């Protein structure tokens, strides 16, 4: 994915936040512990807030963008560690 323009960056961010929503929802379904289920659902709700924030973000709100490369991160990798 090209992260050289605003739309590409926002699309990438939105995809990652949605992955996080799905990850926490999946974890909440897998646990049998009520407290863990509640915690995972709360984290999912927080990630949903991030999704809405990104969806409402406008290019005109950005004065300057400075990008630095970060290693590829995947919620799937984290899920494998937990499960």
PAFISE-621747 format. One record per atom (N, C-alpha, C, CB): residue number from 1; residue in one letter; z, x, y. Coordinates in steps of 0.1 Angstrom, whole numbers, plus 5000, padded with zeros to 4 digits. Glycine has a CB too. Example, Ala and Ser with C-alpha at 12.3 -4.5 7.8 and 13.67 -1.06 7.14 Angstrom:
2
SITE  k  r  zz  xx  yy
SITE  1  A  5078  5132  4943
SITE  1  A  5078  5123  4955
SITE  1  A  5078  5132  4967
SITE  1  A  5090  5113  4955
SITE  2  S  5071  5128  4978
SITE  2  S  5071  5137  4989
SITE  2  S  5079  5129  5000
SITE  2  S  5057  5141  4994
# end
This chain:
83
SITE  k  r  zz  xx  yy
SITE  1  X  5000  5008  4988
SITE  1  X  5000  5000  5000
SITE  1  X  5000  5009  5012
SITE  1  X  5012  4990  5000
SITE  2  X  4992  5005  5022
SITE  2  X  4991  5012  5034
SITE  2  X  5002  5008  5044
SITE  2  X  4977  5011  5041
SITE  3  X  5010  5017  5048
SITE  3  X  5021  5014  5058
SITE  3  X  5018  5020  5071
SITE  3  X  5035  5019  5052
SITE  4  X  5006  5017  5076
SITE  4  X  5001  5023  5088
SITE  4  X  5000  5013  5100
SITE  4  X  4988  5030  5086
SITE  5  X  5002  5001  5097
SITE  5  X  5002  4991  5107
SITE  5  X  5013  4981  5106
SITE  5  X  4988  4983  5107
SITE  6  X  5016  4973  5116
SITE  6  X  5027  4964  5116
SITE  6  X  5027  4954  5105
SITE  6  X  5028  4957  5130
SITE  7  X  5015  4948  5103
SITE  7  X  5014  4938  5093
SITE  7  X  5017  4944  5079
SITE  7  X  5000  4932  5093
SITE  8  X  5012  4956  5076
SITE  8  X  5014  4962  5063
SITE  8  X  5029  4965  5061
SITE  8  X  5006  4975  5062
SITE  9  X  5035  4970  5071
SITE  9  X  5049  4973  5071
SITE  9  X  5058  4961  5068
SITE  9  X  5054  4980  5083
SITE  10  X  5055  4950  5075
SITE  10  X  5062  4938  5074
SITE  10  X  5060  4931  5060
SITE  10  X  5059  4928  5085
SITE  11  X  5047  4932  5056
SITE  11  X  5044  4927  5042
SITE  11  X  5052  4934  5032
SITE  11  X  5029  4927  5039
SITE  12  X  5053  4947  5033
SITE  12  X  5060  4956  5023
SITE  12  X  5075  4952  5024
SITE  12  X  5058  4971  5027
SITE  13  X  5081  4951  5036
SITE  13  X  5095  4947  5037
SITE  13  X  5098  4934  5032
SITE  13  X  5099  4948  5052
SITE  14  X  5089  4924  5034
SITE  14  X  5091  4911  5029
SITE  14  X  5091  4911  5014
SITE  14  X  5080  4901  5035
SITE  15  X  5081  4918  5008
SITE  15  X  5081  4919  4993
SITE  15  X  5094  4925  4988
SITE  15  X  5069  4927  4989
SITE  16  X  5099  4935  4994
SITE  16  X  5111  4941  4989
SITE  16  X  5123  4932  4990
SITE  16  X  5113  4955  4996
SITE  17  X  5124  4925  5001
SITE  17  X  5135  4916  5003
SITE  17  X  5134  4904  4993
SITE  17  X  5135  4910  5017
SITE  18  X  5122  4899  4990
SITE  18  X  5121  4889  4980
SITE  18  X  5124  4894  4966
SITE  18  X  5106  4883  4981
SITE  19  X  5121  4906  4963
SITE  19  X  5125  4912  4951
SITE  19  X  5140  4912  4949
SITE  19  X  5119  4927  4949
SITE  20  X  5147  4915  4960
SITE  20  X  5161  4916  4960
SITE  20  X  5167  4902  4958
SITE  20  X  5167  4921  4973
SITE  21  X  5161  4892  4964
SITE  21  X  5165  4878  4962
SITE  21  X  5164  4875  4947
SITE  21  X  5157  4868  4970
SITE  22  X  5152  4877  4941
SITE  22  X  5150  4874  4927
SITE  22  X  5159  4882  4918
SITE  22  X  5135  4878  4924
SITE  23  X  5162  4895  4921
SITE  23  X  5171  4903  4913
SITE  23  X  5185  4897  4913
SITE  23  X  5171  4917  4919
SITE  24  X  5190  4894  4924
SITE  24  X  5204  4888  4924
SITE  24  X  5205  4874  4917
SITE  24  X  5209  4887  4938
SITE  25  X  5194  4866  4919
SITE  25  X  5194  4853  4912
SITE  25  X  5193  4855  4897
SITE  25  X  5182  4845  4917
SITE  26  X  5185  4865  4893
SITE  26  X  5184  4868  4878
SITE  26  X  5198  4872  4873
SITE  26  X  5173  4878  4876
SITE  27  X  5204  4881  4880
SITE  27  X  5217  4886  4876
SITE  27  X  5227  4875  4875
SITE  27  X  5222  4897  4886
SITE  28  X  5227  4865  4885
SITE  28  X  5236  4854  4884
SITE  28  X  5234  4846  4872
SITE  28  X  5235  4846  4897
SITE  29  X  5222  4845  4867
SITE  29  X  5219  4837  4855
SITE  29  X  5224  4844  4842
SITE  29  X  5204  4834  4854
SITE  30  X  5224  4858  4843
SITE  30  X  5227  4866  4831
SITE  30  X  5242  4867  4828
SITE  30  X  5221  4879  4832
SITE  31  X  5250  4866  4839
SITE  31  X  5264  4868  4837
SITE  31  X  5271  4856  4833
SITE  31  X  5271  4874  4850
SITE  32  X  5282  4857  4825
SITE  32  X  5290  4846  4821
SITE  32  X  5303  4845  4829
SITE  32  X  5293  4847  4806
SITE  33  X  5305  4855  4837
SITE  33  X  5317  4856  4845
SITE  33  X  5315  4848  4858
SITE  33  X  5321  4871  4848
SITE  34  X  5323  4838  4861
SITE  34  X  5322  4830  4873
SITE  34  X  5322  4838  4886
SITE  34  X  5332  4819  4873
SITE  35  X  5331  4847  4887
SITE  35  X  5333  4855  4899
SITE  35  X  5320  4863  4901
SITE  35  X  5345  4864  4898
SITE  36  X  5315  4869  4891
SITE  36  X  5302  4877  4892
SITE  36  X  5291  4868  4896
SITE  36  X  5299  4885  4879
SITE  37  X  5290  4857  4890
SITE  37  X  5279  4847  4893
SITE  37  X  5280  4844  4908
SITE  37  X  5280  4834  4884
SITE  38  X  5291  4841  4913
SITE  38  X  5293  4837  4927
SITE  38  X  5289  4849  4936
SITE  38  X  5308  4833  4930
SITE  39  X  5293  4861  4932
SITE  39  X  5290  4873  4940
SITE  39  X  5275  4875  4941
SITE  39  X  5297  4885  4934
SITE  40  X  5268  4874  4929
SITE  40  X  5254  4876  4929
SITE  40  X  5247  4865  4937
SITE  40  X  5249  4875  4914
SITE  41  X  5251  4853  4937
SITE  41  X  5245  4842  4945
SITE  41  X  5247  4844  4959
SITE  41  X  5251  4828  4940
SITE  42  X  5259  4849  4963
SITE  42  X  5262  4853  4977
SITE  42  X  5252  4864  4982
SITE  42  X  5276  4857  4979
SITE  43  X  5250  4874  4974
SITE  43  X  5241  4885  4977
SITE  43  X  5227  4880  4978
SITE  43  X  5242  4896  4967
SITE  44  X  5223  4871  4970
SITE  44  X  5210  4865  4970
SITE  44  X  5208  4857  4984
SITE  44  X  5208  4855  4959
SITE  45  X  5218  4850  4988
SITE  45  X  5217  4843  5001
SITE  45  X  5216  4852  5012
SITE  45  X  5230  4834  5003
SITE  46  X  5223  4864  5012
SITE  46  X  5221  4874  5022
SITE  46  X  5207  4879  5023
SITE  46  X  5231  4885  5020
SITE  47  X  5201  4882  5011
SITE  47  X  5188  4886  5011
SITE  47  X  5178  4876  5016
SITE  47  X  5184  4890  4997
SITE  48  X  5181  4863  5014
SITE  48  X  5172  4852  5019
SITE  48  X  5173  4853  5034
SITE  48  X  5177  4839  5014
SITE  49  X  5184  4856  5040
SITE  49  X  5185  4857  5055
SITE  49  X  5175  4868  5060
SITE  49  X  5199  4860  5059
SITE  50  X  5175  4879  5052
SITE  50  X  5166  4890  5056
SITE  50  X  5151  4886  5055
SITE  50  X  5168  4902  5047
SITE  51  X  5148  4878  5045
SITE  51  X  5134  4873  5043
SITE  51  X  5131  4864  5055
SITE  51  X  5133  4864  5030
SITE  52  X  5140  4855  5059
SITE  52  X  5137  4847  5071
SITE  52  X  5136  4855  5084
SITE  52  X  5148  4836  5073
SITE  53  X  5144  4865  5085
SITE  53  X  5144  4874  5097
SITE  53  X  5130  4881  5098
SITE  53  X  5155  4884  5096
SITE  54  X  5125  4886  5087
SITE  54  X  5112  4893  5086
SITE  54  X  5101  4883  5089
SITE  54  X  5110  4900  5073
SITE  55  X  5102  4871  5084
SITE  55  X  5092  4861  5086
SITE  55  X  5091  4857  5101
SITE  55  X  5094  4849  5077
SITE  56  X  5102  4858  5108
SITE  56  X  5102  4854  5122
SITE  56  X  5100  4865  5131
SITE  56  X  5115  4848  5125
SITE  57  X  5099  4878  5126
SITE  57  X  5097  4889  5134
SITE  57  X  5082  4890  5140
SITE  57  X  5100  4902  5127
SITE  58  X  5081  4893  5152
SITE  58  X  5068  4894  5159
SITE  58  X  5064  4908  5163
SITE  58  X  5067  4884  5171
SITE  59  X  5051  4911  5163
SITE  59  X  5047  4925  5167
SITE  59  X  5051  4928  5181
SITE  59  X  5032  4926  5165
SITE  60  X  5051  4918  5190
SITE  60  X  5054  4921  5204
SITE  60  X  5069  4924  5206
SITE  60  X  5051  4908  5212
SITE  61  X  5077  4923  5196
SITE  61  X  5091  4927  5197
SITE  61  X  5093  4942  5195
SITE  61  X  5099  4919  5187
SITE  62  X  5083  4949  5191
SITE  62  X  5084  4963  5188
SITE  62  X  5078  4971  5200
SITE  62  X  5076  4966  5175
SITE  63  X  5087  4980  5205
SITE  63  X  5082  4989  5216
SITE  63  X  5076  5002  5210
SITE  63  X  5094  4993  5225
SITE  64  X  5083  5007  5200
SITE  64  X  5079  5020  5194
SITE  64  X  5083  5020  5179
SITE  64  X  5086  5032  5201
SITE  65  X  5074  5025  5171
SITE  65  X  5076  5026  5157
SITE  65  X  5076  5041  5153
SITE  65  X  5066  5018  5149
SITE  66  X  5086  5045  5146
SITE  66  X  5087  5058  5140
SITE  66  X  5089  5057  5125
SITE  66  X  5098  5067  5147
SITE  67  X  5080  5062  5118
SITE  67  X  5080  5060  5103
SITE  67  X  5083  5074  5097
SITE  67  X  5067  5055  5098
SITE  68  X  5092  5073  5087
SITE  68  X  5094  5085  5079
SITE  68  X  5093  5081  5064
SITE  68  X  5108  5092  5082
SITE  69  X  5088  5089  5056
SITE  69  X  5086  5086  5042
SITE  69  X  5099  5085  5035
SITE  69  X  5077  5097  5035
SITE  70  X  5100  5075  5026
SITE  70  X  5112  5073  5018
SITE  70  X  5107  5073  5003
SITE  70  X  5120  5061  5021
SITE  71  X  5115  5076  4994
SITE  71  X  5111  5076  4980
SITE  71  X  5108  5061  4975
SITE  71  X  5121  5082  4970
SITE  72  X  5100  5059  4966
SITE  72  X  5097  5046  4961
SITE  72  X  5110  5040  4955
SITE  72  X  5085  5046  4951
SITE  73  X  5113  5028  4958
SITE  73  X  5125  5022  4953
SITE  73  X  5122  5008  4947
SITE  73  X  5136  5020  4965
SITE  74  X  5127  5005  4936
SITE  74  X  5124  4993  4929
SITE  74  X  5137  4986  4924
SITE  74  X  5114  4995  4918
SITE  75  X  5138  4973  4927
SITE  75  X  5150  4966  4922
SITE  75  X  5149  4966  4906
SITE  75  X  5150  4952  4927
SITE  76  X  5137  4967  4901
SITE  76  X  5136  4967  4886
SITE  76  X  5143  4979  4880
SITE  76  X  5121  4966  4882
SITE  77  X  5142  4990  4887
SITE  77  X  5149  5002  4882
SITE  77  X  5164  5000  4882
SITE  77  X  5145  5014  4891
SITE  78  X  5169  4994  4892
SITE  78  X  5183  4991  4893
SITE  78  X  5188  4981  4883
SITE  78  X  5187  4986  4907
SITE  79  X  5179  4971  4880
SITE  79  X  5183  4961  4870
SITE  79  X  5184  4967  4856
SITE  79  X  5172  4950  4870
SITE  80  X  5175  4977  4853
SITE  80  X  5176  4983  4840
SITE  80  X  5189  4991  4839
SITE  80  X  5164  4993  4839
SITE  81  X  5194  4997  4850
SITE  81  X  5206  5004  4849
SITE  81  X  5218  4995  4846
SITE  81  X  5208  5012  4862
SITE  82  X  5218  4983  4853
SITE  82  X  5229  4974  4851
SITE  82  X  5229  4967  4838
SITE  82  X  5228  4963  4862
SITE  83  X  5217  4963  4833
SITE  83  X  5216  4956  4821
SITE  83  X  5215  4965  4809
SITE  83  X  5204  4946  4821
# end
